[in-house]
Amino acid sequence: MEIQIANTIIYRPEQQLDVVQAKRRHAKAEQKEKEKRQRERLRSLEIQRDKLHKAAWKV
């Protein structure tokens, strides 16, 4: 159960742990997504570099 006072939710102690764990899971998921986007961007740049390199050798 939660009590809301002036836009602040106060959780019972046993719920507080769940809230902390949920925040950690959310942060971890965001970090994984960020790393995935970075890997995709890096791969895209590597492909672009390889195409330019290949084109340069064809000249």
Helices and strands as residue ranges (DSSP letters): E 2-5, E 8-11, H 13-58
